[in-house]
Amino acid sequence: MSRASTTSSPSQSNTTALVGNDYVVKLFRRPESGVNPEIEIGRFLTEAVNFPNAPALLGTVELEDNGACSAVAVVHAFVQNQGDAWTVTSAYLDRFVEEQRLLTAEAAEHSDEQAAYARRMEQVGRRVAELQLALASRDDIADFAPEPIAADDIRAWTDEVQRRAGVTFDELARRRSDLNDNDRALVDELLSRRGTLPDRLGELLPASIGTMKIRHHGDFHLGQMLIVKDDVFIIDFEGEPRRSIEERRRKAPAARDVAGLIRSIDYSATAALERALKSAPDEQGKLPRALDGWREHSVAAFLAAYRQALTDARLWPPSPDDADRLLDFFLLEKAFYEIEYELAHRPDWLRVPLAGTWRILTRSEAASE
């Protein structure tokens, strides 16, 4: 009999079971009527384009009721791995922090560990680009064919960010007095930008964008990649569980998944700082500066390799300034989503999206001057 192990938590939308060393079975806890993106994209990557850096989809279990179909489970091939990229990055950053404590700034900056991680992020950039190229490669399959971005798309994306930002600003103002001094200062800075946000979003996402929208991962972060020797496999195409299946299946610019990964890198740096300060104080204040530098270098390595590998000109603006603005828009979209989530579930993590939102807004303001 095959041996099985399971992983899940109360907040997850699914339970995953490893059967022997051959199969991974994912059971959906809350089946929804409609075409589940996990199955749809899995079939496409496995059967239509043979994408090599995602586990093969081997089987599905779906419930049919009066013509409506709901996903119950999916079975993927098991890929031997060293852990997901969040776990691997966390372990690396713990070593990075110790280097910062022990070495001079110059020696730490040129360490072999940092060079190795930069190469890892370059590999991630290439694989993300290759995934997007694969998802955009079949004009003959309607559900995956790239489509021009229409005025209605831009209006919908902008309206949704403004709606979420409005709810978030209201909640931040209501809970301001409950926050610590550092978080309260960031909240005040963000609230002072509330009136200018619509204009800022209009500058980042103009009425016309010269790129296409495609099917995308939809919930992309470091935890959605497996480290396989010197390579990367991308997993979990279910999409953001808090969104409806219809929303998860909608096409979007490639920049949305790129933004998700960049925000995850930001989270990993803050998590590393929290772990470090629990073990020993940072009397010289070196660690935040070092981790900020690490975040910037990691994002730069990822983006450089990503842009070099993204050979379909339809997926990314040719102008670097236009590309930066488009990416900043989706970084803001993600950051406001994160603020809303952390306020509801993890107030201690609130400073991560607060600081990220502030950086994005100030950067875009400086660029427009």
N, C-alpha and C positions, 0 to 999 in steps of 0.2 A: 504493500500500500504506500502511496506517495505521502511524504511528510509535508505538512502545510503550516505556515506561520502567517499571522495576520497583523496588520497595523491599522489603527484608527484612533480617533479621539472624538470626544463629544461634539466638537465644533466642525468636524469634517462632514462633507456631503457624501462620502463613500467609505467603504472598507476594502482594503487590499490584502489579498492572501497570496503568499508565495508557495507554490506547489512544487516540492522537490527543488531541483535546479533547472526546471524547464519552462514553467509557465507562471505568469502573474495574472491573477483573477481580481478584477475590480467589481465590487457589488455596489450599485447605486442605492443609497438609503432612501432617497425621495424621488422615485420615478416620476418623470414628467412626460406628458403627451407631446410628441413631436420627434423630429430627427435629431438625435443627440450628436453634438459635434465630435465627441470622442470616437464614436463609431464612424461617422461620415468622413472625418479627416483621416482617421486610421485606415479606412479602406482606400481612400485616395492615395495616401502616401505608400501603402503596401502594394496595392494592385495597379493603380493608374500610372504612378511615376517611379515606383521602386526606390523611394528615398532611403539611403543606407543608414542614416543617423537618427532613426527613430525605431523603437522596438516594433517588430512586425505584428500586425493584428491577425490573430489566429482564429478567433471565433467570437460570437456575440449571443446574448440571450435577450430577446425582446418580447414584450407582452402586447398582443394585438387584441383590441376590444372595439368592436363596431367600426372597424376601419382605421382606428387611431392606434398608433404604435408608441410604446414606451420602452426605453432601455432599462434592462434589469441588471445586466452584467456584461463585461467584455473580458476577453482573454488575450494577452499579449505574450510574445516570446520573452523569456527572462534573459537579460543581458548582464553578464558578470561585470561588476563595477566596484569602484572604491568608495562609493557613496555619492550623494547628490552634491551639487556645486555649493550649496549653502553650507553643508557640513564641512566640506573640504576647505572652503574659504574661511570659515570660523576657526578651524584648526590652524590654518596658515596665519591668520591675524593674531592669534594668541602667541605664536612664535615671533611675529613681527613686533608685537608690543614688548616682548622680552628683549628683543634686539635694541629697541629704542631706549629701554631702561639701562642697558649695559654698555652700548657702544656710543661713540661720538656720532653726531648727526651726519657727518660726511661718510663715515664707515657704514652706518646703517642704510644710507641712501643707495649705496652701491653694492648691497649684499647679493649673494647668489639667490637667496630666497625671493627677493623682489623681482629679480630678472626672470626667474622661473615662473612666478605668478603672472608677470606681464605676458609671457608667452602663452600661458593658459588663457588669458583674456583675449589674446589675438585668435586663438583657436576657437573660442566661443564666438567671436565676431564673424569668423568665416562660416561656421556652421549655421548661425542664425541667418546670414545672408543666403546660404544655400537652401535652407528651409523655405525662405520667402520666395526664392526663385522657383523652387519646386511647386509651391502653392499657386504661383502665377503662371505656370507653364502650359496649362491646358485651356486654350481659348475655346475648345470644342465642347467643354463640359460647363454648362451654364452656371451651376452653383459654385464653380471655381474660376470662371473666366474673369480676368481683371476688368474693372469698369471705371469709366471716367468719374471723377468726383464732381457731383452736381451741386448747384447752389443750395438745394434742399438738404444735402448732406452737411454742408458747412453750417447752415442755419441750425440744424438739429444738434450737431456737436457743440456749437457755441451756446445754444440755449440750455443744453444739459449741464455744461460746466457752470454757467451763470446760475442755474437753479440750485445745483449742489453747493456752489460757493455761498449763495444767499442763506441756505439752511445752515451751512457750517459757520458763517459769520454770526448768525443769530445765536447759535449754540455756544460759540466761543465767548460772545459778549455776556451771555447768561451765566456761564460758569467761570468767568474770569477771576472772580475773587477766590475761587477754590484752588487755583493753580499756584505753583511755586513762582518765585520772583523771576527766574530765567524764562520760564514759559510765558508768564504774564507779559514780560517785555516784548517777546516775539508776537504774542497775540495783539498787543497794542499797535505794533508796527503794521501787522497785516490789516487790522481794522481800519487803520488810517488810509489804506489803499482801496477800501471797498468802493468808493465812488468812482475811482478811475479804472476799475477792473474791466468793465465792458469795453472801453476804448482800447485797453491793453490787449484783450482777447481779439478784438477786431484787427489790430496790427499784426498779431501773431498768426492769425488765420484769416487772410484776406478773402475777398469775394470769389477769387479764382485761384486754383492751385493746379499747377501743371503736372500732377502725378495721378496715378490710378489707385483705386482702392481694391484690396484683395482679401481673401480669407486669411485669417491670422490665428495665432494661438489663443489670445484673449485673456490669459492669466499668467503671463510670462514673468518668471523671476528665477533666482538662482536655484531654488528648490525644484524647479522643473527641468533640470538637466542632470544627467548621470555622468560622472567622470569614469571613463573606460580607458584605462592605461593612459595614453597621451591624447585621447580623443574625447569627444563630447556627444552624448545621445540626448535628444530632446523628448520629453514624455508629457503625459497628462494634457490632452487636447480637449478636455471637457469644457474649458472656459471658466469664467468667473461664476461660481455657483450662486451668488446673490442676484445675478441677472437671469432673465428669462431665456429659454432656449432660442426664441426668435431673436433676441438681442445678441446672443452669443454667435449666431450664424450670420450676422450682418457683416458685410465687408468693410474694411477700414484701411487707412494708410499704413504702410509698413512701419511708420514712426511710432505707432501705438505700442507694438511689442518691444521695440527698442527702448522706449520710455519706461516700460515696466521693468526691464532688466536694469537700467540705470538707477531707478529708484531702489531696487533690491540691493545693489551695491552700496548705496547710501545707508540702508538699514544695517547691512553687515558691519559697516565701520562703527556705527553707533553701538551696536550690540557688543562689539569687541571692546569698546571703551568702557561700557558698563561692567563687563566681566573684569577688566583690568583694575578699575577703581575699587571693586569689591575685595580684590586680593591685596592691594597696596595703594597708598595715595600717590598722586602724581604731583609732587611738591614743586617741580619746575615748570609744570604746564606743558611738557613736551608732547604728551600723547595726543591731545586733540589736533595740534598742528600736524603731527606726523600722519595721523589717520586722514586728515583732510587732504594732505598731499598724496597719500596712497589712493584715496578715492578718485582724485583728479587724474592721476597717472593710469589707473585701471580703466576708467571710462575712456580716456584718450586712446589707450591701446585697443580696447574693444571697438571703438568707433572707426579707427583708422583701418583695421583689418576688415571690418564690416563693409565699409565703403569701397575698399579695393575689390572685395569679392562680389559685391552687388552689381552685376554686369547688365541688368535690365534697367535701362534709363527711365522706364515708366514708373519705377517704384520710389525714386528719391529725387528731390529737386536738384537741378544742375547747379544752381547758385548756392554757395555755402551759406550766405546770409538767409536765403529763403529756407534752406534746410534747417538752420539753427532755430528759426522762428517756428517752423512746423513742429520740430522736436520739443521746443519749450511749451507749445500749446498742450501737447499730450503729456508732458511732464507735469504741467499744472493740473490737467484732468486727473491724473493718477494721484497727485499729492492731495488734492481736495477730497478725493475718495478715501485716502488714507487717514486724513484728519477726522473725517466723519466716523470711520471705523474705530480709530483709537479712542476717540471721545466716548464711544459706546462700549468698548470692550477692554481697552488697555490704556488708561489715562497716563500711566507711567511712561509710555512710549510716545506720547504726544509730541515731544520736542523734535522727533525725527522728521515727520512731515511738516511741522511748523517751520523748522530751519530750512528744509528743502524748498518749501513754497517761497520763503523769503529770498533764498538765493536765486530762484528762477525769476521772480518778479524784479529784483534789483538788477539782475543781468540783462533782462529784456529791456528795462528802462534805460540802462546805460547804452545798450546797442542802438536804441532809437534816438538818442540825443545827437 
